[in-house]
Amino acid sequence: MGAKCNALLNGKYSPDIEDVKAVALPILRHRLVRNFKAEAEGISVEQIVKELL
């Protein structure tokens, strides 16, 4: 839904991968929980999302 809204705000009728990338970090930032190993290694949620994209 976020990608669709982003596409509409940018004058496009359907979302593409750039719209998904534009909204992925703000949407997923609060939904991901790091495990102990990630916390111990200092890996941030932002790094995880960027690696997934």
Secondary structure in CASP SS format (residue, H / E / C, confidence):
PFRMAT SS
TARGET T0000
AUTHOR 0000-0000-0000
METHOD secondary structure of the structure
MODEL  1
M C 1.00
G H 1.00
A H 1.00
K H 1.00
C H 1.00
N H 1.00
A H 1.00
L H 1.00
L H 1.00
N C 1.00
G C 1.00
K C 1.00
Y C 1.00
S C 1.00
P C 1.00
D C 1.00
I H 1.00
E H 1.00
D H 1.00
V H 1.00
K H 1.00
A H 1.00
V H 1.00
A H 1.00
L H 1.00
P H 1.00
I H 1.00
L H 1.00
R C 1.00
H C 1.00
R C 1.00
L C 1.00
V C 1.00
R C 1.00
N C 1.00
F H 1.00
K H 1.00
A H 1.00
E H 1.00
A H 1.00
E H 1.00
G C 1.00
I C 1.00
S C 1.00
V H 1.00
E H 1.00
Q H 1.00
I H 1.00
V H 1.00
K H 1.00
E H 1.00
L H 1.00
L C 1.00
END
